[in-house]
Amino acid sequence: MRTMTDKPETENLAADGIKEEEPIVTSHELKLADGALNYSATVGKMPLKDEKDKIVAQIFYTAYTVDSEDSAARPLIFVFNGGPGAASIWLHMGALGPKRVDMGDEGFMPPPPYRLIDNAYTWLDLGDLVFIDPVGTGYSRAADPADNEKYWGLEADLEAVGEFIRLYLSRNQRWTSPLYLAGESYGTTRAAGLAGHLIDRGIAFNGIILISTVMNFQTLRFTKANDLPYALYLPSYCATAHYHGALDDELQERDLGDVLREVAQWSEEIYTVALAKGDRLTGGERRAIAEILSQYTGLSRRFILGADLRINIMSFCKELLRDDKRAVGRLDSRFIGIMASAEGTTFDFDPSMNAIVPPYTAVYNQYIREQLGYETDLNYEILSFKVNENWKYQGGQFPDTSEGLRAAFAKNPFMQVLVAQGYYDLATPFQAAYYSLAHMGLDASLRNNVIIEEYEAGHMMYLHLPSLAKLKDDAAAFVGADPIN
């Protein structure tokens, strides 16, 4: 390893001219309420090699390790985001890392210039952190640009990220550390798959942390003849309408959690059955269902009947505040965006996404150079639409990695899972996560290994300061918990 003041090594060139870079290591101190953390930050590219020992790709990572005489005894948490074209910047600079982007208390877009601040809610006091950027995200690339797409698929991604984890454990002598995975969004798809993939390669995890979960894509995709998402999204629609004051007075004044439980029960017992009847519903039944949907969503009965009782996510985001020429966010429906027109069925842009991209981009690019000493002209891909558009979802139209998680549980009954879901998440709604958990075939003896926590925020619940604090508390209880046996 080298420090940021050393010159890069020019030896160890691969046959194709790509060299294996020495990581850059810097020393830091973070002051917390209960004392100071002295830690090292390591940034670099882990080489993936073929059977001829030729570098075929490099995965960029940032690792934070607390200075300790017995580092191997500390928990080690591997972290990634989703997309699947998203870099780890979001969890890195928003929730888990020692520094974070200042987004204020609510998480709404602040005015520029944007600020980097100490993260009082970092997970670094819980364990060492390794943030992984899969190929095509961050600074991670294939050796030959034409080969990038080889890594853009469910199975290929599991192989590549799994190999990164194996290499990191070996190169840093961490095989006997307590091991954890933390993923967000598609990162939960990846985490569930990795749990099953790596257990067969001798790597067992103490815990998996699923933040804004999607394992079964049938729960999210509004496709012809798939009625499942309409029922599973309904509680999140209700939470959104409640937040924006669009429900009637009786529902508006009640406790939100109580209302959402009522909606989830009605959706499961009544709405799902009504959707299954299709055209066999009578006119009276349709009007009765539309009336209740209107009460729970704040949308008009006319709109709901016109949509055949099926409210698409994009239509909902535009319809709820249409009269004000506003749309709510998909990632976080607390956010509101100004639309060019009140017409149309989809929003011009996701106001929750647009609010976070500039602050995170600016702060990260300054931080990685100024404080971590990593210099490059390569663009840091915070969210690659090229990766998203070309991703190969093996498993047909509705890929599902919950079987990998179930298999990992069966083979490692000591493993625990923390599921963190936001009420205002319209990308991976909480009820969809609960449906997937309830349909993964987990043995009854292992169901207490799954812990569920809810937050009054969206997909990236940590944008909301009270939810960021709660997420840290929940993670602390989870990582510090005794194994279940």
Buried (B, 14 or more C-beta within 10 A) or exposed (E): EBEBEEEEEEEEEBEEEBBBBBBBBBEBEBEBEEEEBEBBBBBBBBBBBEEEEEBBBBBBBBBBBBEEEEBEEBBBBBBBBBBBBBBBBBBBBBBBBBBBBEBEEEBBBBEEEBEBEEBBBBBBBBBBBBBBBBBBBBBBBBBEEEEBBBBBBBEBBBBBBBBBBBBBBEEBEBEEBBBBBBBBBBBBBBBBBBBBBBBEEEBBBBBBBBBBBBBBBBBBEBEEEBBBBBBBBBBBBBBBBBBBEBBEEEBBEEEBEEBBEBBBEBBBEBBBEBBEEEEEBEEEEBEBBBEBBBBBBBBEBEBBBEBBBBBBBBBBBBBBBBEEEBBBBBBBBBBBBEBEEEEBEEBBBBBBBBBBEEBBBBBBBEBBEEBBBBEEEEEBBBBBEEBBEBBBBEBEEBBBBBBBBBBBBBEBBBBBBBBBBBBBBBBBBBBBBBBBBEBBEBEEEBEEBBBBBBBBBBBBBBBBBEBBEBBBEBBBEBBEEEEEE
